[in-house]
Structures are given as structure tokens and as C-alpha cells.
Amino acid sequence: MMMKKKFVAVALSAVCLLSAVSCGQQSASTASSASSVSSSVASSASASQVMDAEDYLSGISGTYVELFPEMAKSEYRNLWIDAATPLVGEDNAESATDMLLGMCMAEPYGEEAVEKYAADPDSTAFNCYFLGGVEKFVMNGDTITGLDAQGQEVFAHTYQKLDVDNENSFLFYQSEDADSGEFTYFAFAPDTMETTYHLEFRYAEDLDDLQSWYEGNYAYWNAAAIAEDYDQATMENVIELFVTENLSEAE
């Protein structure tokens, strides 16, 4: 899961406080370096498991909603507890769950977030919501459509692959339509519903804004999505993946 590398420094700091794991000086060092983690993006899906950029968009066709509001629903609370308990102990599972969800449900992003987390590194978190008034994304071949809360179209464009060097293994696309605004460029992590049970992506009007998680207009923002028609097994899998990849780093 690609979120692992971005959030693990924050997670480790919190887990050291939550659990009986012997962390030594790890908490202080990870907290102070949270803003400089450079995400080599070790996704659970290996390169052989995901499609190349030519086929990626067609391979993720479907309708997607925000991941974390779904994972935070009360009916899934026990899934978090069950996944966290073997890693941090029964007494700490509730706190670990709250910490993990909080790492990805922050509101600030961009310069506001940069200033906030520079002043208080221990509060570092990511905004993983959709921006630009979009409530749902519809992927259909090379077309991406955004819908608002009333189901009205916010945008709809066709996209072509870009060859962009980046340290995060993202797959880049550019709108073929003029005046696409903040939906001109998309950068997708190589996640699929089949491999990591969710999607992660970013979008912006300026390609430069997609090059860093920690600088610029979209610092500390990374949209996370799940198929609208997900089932119970998918939710179990994505929670297990997120918990294991983050909390197991503290072992």
C-alpha cells in the first residue's frame, strides 16, 4: 500500500507511545524527519502485479468514492481492532486505530499544512480526500469524470499517458482537452482494486505540483479511493493491509 512510506514516520512515533514495543530513540528521530521522508513507494503490488501506464486507466474502470470515510464507518471498527491487536496488543488497539485513521483524515494541505507541520511535527498528517468539489470519480477507459454530491458532472476529460520521471513510481496522465483546470494532470500510484484494494492519486493544473508530497500547493495531500461497490471482503483486506504495513514497522 503506497501510503505506507508516506505515513510510516508519523505512525512509528505514535506507535512507540501506544505500545510496549522497544522503540528507544526511534520516536524522536522519526518525528523530526517526517517531513523529509522521500517515499520510494514500496507498494504491496510489485511491478509484475500492476499494469504499465498504457493499460492502467482501462484496468481501473469503475466508480470510486473516498477511502477513509468508508474505512472509518462504525461497522468496520472491529476490523481495525482485530488487525491491530496482534501488533500493538489488545489494550492499545483502539488508540492505534484512531492514530492510523487520523494520519489520513487531516484537513490542511498545501502551504497551510507546510507551516502547521513545520511548527508542530508531531501533528503531521495527510489530507486523503477528493478536492475540487468531486464526490465520486468515474474511470472509463481513457476518460476520467468527476461527479459532485448531487451526481452532477464537475468535469470529464480524456487523458493520454505522459513519460514523467519520478521517484514515487507514479503513472502520469494529461488531459487532451483545453482548459482542464485542476484536472489537467493526474498521477496514479500503481494500485488497483485487485492488488491493493484501493487507488491513490493526485491531480493538479500544474505538473510541478505533483512532484512532491511535502512542498507546493498540494503538499500533504494524496487522494485515496475505493470502488463504490466494494464488498465486505475488500474492506477487510484494505484495512488489514494498511494496519499491517504501518504498525508492523514498529516491531
C-alpha positions in Angstrom: 0.0 0.0 0.0 1.6 3.2 -1.1 0.5 5.2 1.8 2.9 3.2 4.0 6.1 5.1 3.1 4.5 8.5 3.4 2.9 8.0 6.8 5.2 5.5 8.5 7.3 8.1 10.3 4.3 9.5 11.9 2.9 6.1 12.7 6.1 4.9 14.3 6.3 7.9 16.6 2.7 7.3 17.7 3.0 3.5 18.0 6.1 3.9 20.2 3.9 5.7 22.6 1.0 3.4 22.3 2.6 0.0 22.6 5.1 -1.9 24.6 7.4 -2.2 21.6 11.0 -1.2 22.5 11.5 1.9 20.4 14.5 3.5 22.0 15.2 6.9 20.3 13.1 5.9 17.3 10.1 8.1 18.1 12.1 11.3 18.3 14.1 10.6 15.1 11.1 9.6 13.0 9.0 12.6 14.2 11.7 15.0 13.3 12.3 13.5 9.9 8.6 13.1 8.9 8.7 16.0 6.5 11.8 14.7 4.7 10.7 11.1 4.1 11.1 10.6 0.4 8.7 7.8 -0.4 10.4 5.2 -2.6 6.9 3.8 -2.7 7.2 0.1 -1.8 3.6 -0.8 -2.7 2.2 -4.2 -1.8 1.7 -4.6 -5.5 5.0 -5.5 -7.1 6.0 -4.2 -10.6 4.9 -7.5 -12.0 1.5 -7.3 -10.5 0.4 -4.0 -11.9 -0.2 -2.9 -15.5 2.1 -0.4 -17.2 0.8 3.1 -17.9 -0.5 2.2 -21.3 -3.1 -0.1 -19.8 -3.5 1.2 -16.3 -6.5 3.5 -16.8 -8.5 0.9 -18.7 -7.7 -1.6 -16.0 -9.2 0.5 -13.2 -12.6 1.3 -14.8 -15.3 1.9 -12.3 -16.8 4.4 -9.9 -14.8 5.4 -6.8 -15.6 7.1 -3.5 -13.2 8.4 -0.8 -11.5 5.5 1.0 -11.0 6.8 4.6 -14.6 7.9 5.3 -15.6 4.4 4.3 -13.0 2.7 6.4 -13.9 4.9 9.4 -17.5 3.8 9.5 -18.5 2.3 12.8 -19.5 -1.1 11.4 -15.8 -1.6 10.4 -14.3 -0.7 13.8 -13.9 -4.3 14.8 -11.9 -5.0 11.6 -9.4 -2.4 12.7 -9.2 -3.7 16.2 -8.7 -7.3 15.0 -5.9 -6.2 12.7 -4.1 -4.0 15.2 -4.3 -6.3 18.3 -1.6 -8.8 17.2 0.8 -5.9 16.5 0.2 -3.5 19.5 -1.7 -5.6 22.0 -5.4 -5.6 22.9 -5.0 -2.6 25.3 -3.6 -0.4 22.6 -5.6 -1.5 19.6 -8.3 1.2 20.0 -5.7 4.0 20.2 -3.7 2.6 17.3 -6.8 2.6 15.2 -7.6 6.2 16.0 -4.0 7.2 15.3 -3.9 5.4 11.9 -7.2 7.0 10.8 -6.1 10.4 12.0 -2.9 10.1 9.9 -5.0 10.3 6.7 -8.0 12.4 7.5 -6.5 15.8 8.1 -8.0 19.0 6.5 -4.9 21.2 5.9 -2.9 20.8 2.7 -0.6 23.0 0.7 1.2 25.9 2.3 -1.1 25.8 5.3 0.0 22.3 6.1 3.6 23.0 5.5 3.5 25.8 8.0 1.5 23.8 10.5 3.7 20.7 10.5 6.9 22.7 10.5 5.8 24.3 13.7 4.4 21.1 15.2 6.0 18.0 13.5 4.1 15.6 15.9 0.8 16.7 14.3 1.9 15.7 10.8 -0.9 14.1 8.8 -2.2 13.8 5.3 -5.4 15.0 3.6 -6.6 12.0 1.7 -9.9 13.4 0.5 -11.0 14.4 -3.0 -10.5 18.1 -3.9 -12.3 20.4 -6.4 -15.8 19.6 -5.4 -15.7 16.0 -6.5 -17.5 13.3 -4.5 -17.0 10.4 -6.9 -14.6 9.6 -9.7 -15.7 7.5 -12.7 -12.9 5.9 -14.6 -13.9 4.6 -18.0 -11.1 3.6 -20.4 -9.1 6.8 -21.1 -11.9 9.1 -19.7 -12.0 10.4 -16.2 -15.1 12.0 -14.9 -15.7 13.8 -11.6 -19.2 13.9 -10.0 -20.4 16.2 -7.2 -22.6 15.3 -4.2 -25.7 15.6 -6.4 -24.3 13.4 -9.1 -23.7 16.3 -11.4 -20.7 16.4 -13.6 -17.8 18.5 -12.4 -15.5 17.6 -15.2 -15.0 14.9 -17.9 -11.8 14.6 -19.9 -9.9 12.1 -21.9 -6.3 11.5 -20.9 -3.1 10.4 -22.5 -0.1 8.9 -20.9 2.9 11.0 -20.1 6.5 9.8 -19.7 7.5 11.5 -16.4 10.5 10.6 -14.3 9.6 10.5 -10.7 10.9 8.8 -7.6 7.4 7.6 -6.5 6.7 5.2 -9.4 3.5 7.2 -10.2 1.8 6.9 -13.6 1.2 10.3 -15.1 -1.6 11.4 -17.5 -2.5 14.7 -19.2 -5.9 15.8 -20.3 -6.4 16.0 -24.0 -8.9 18.9 -23.6 -8.0 22.5 -23.3 -8.8 24.5 -20.1 -9.0 21.4 -17.9 -8.0 23.4 -14.8 -7.0 21.5 -11.7 -7.9 18.3 -13.5 -5.3 18.8 -16.2 -2.8 16.3 -14.8 -3.3 13.1 -12.9 -0.6 11.0 -11.2 -1.7 7.5 -10.1 0.1 5.1 -7.8 0.3 1.7 -9.4 -2.5 0.4 -7.2 -5.6 -1.5 -8.3 -8.6 -2.9 -6.6 -7.3 -6.4 -7.4 -3.8 -5.8 -5.9 -4.2 -3.4 -3.0 -7.9 -3.0 -2.8 -7.9 0.8 -3.3 -6.5 3.6 -5.5 -4.2 6.5 -4.7 -3.8 9.5 -7.0 -3.2 13.2 -7.2 -4.3 15.8 -9.7 -3.4 19.4 -10.4 -3.3 22.1 -13.1 0.5 22.4 -12.9 2.6 19.2 -13.4 5.2 20.6 -10.9 2.6 20.3 -8.1 2.6 16.6 -8.4 6.3 16.1 -7.9 6.4 16.3 -4.1 4.2 15.2 -1.2 5.8 17.8 1.1 6.1 21.0 -0.9 3.9 23.3 -3.1 0.2 23.9 -3.5 -0.8 20.2 -2.8 1.7 19.4 0.0 0.4 16.7 2.4 -2.4 15.7 0.1 -2.9 12.3 -1.6 -6.4 11.2 -2.6 -7.3 7.7 -1.6 -10.3 5.9 -3.2 -12.2 2.6 -3.1 -14.7 1.2 -5.6 -18.2 2.3 -4.8 -19.4 -1.2 -5.0 -16.8 -2.7 -2.7 -17.8 -5.7 -0.6 -17.0 -6.8 3.0 -14.0 -8.9 1.9 -12.5 -5.9 0.1 -12.9 -3.7 3.2 -11.3 -6.4 5.4 -8.4 -6.7 3.0 -7.7 -2.9 2.7 -7.8 -2.4 6.5 -5.6 -5.4 7.1 -3.1 -4.1 4.5 -3.0 -0.6 5.9 -2.7 -1.7 9.5 -0.1 -4.3 8.9 2.2 -2.2 6.7 2.2 0.7 9.1 2.2 -1.0 12.5 4.5 -3.8 11.7 7.2 -1.3 11.0 7.4 -0.8 14.8 8.2 -4.4 15.5 
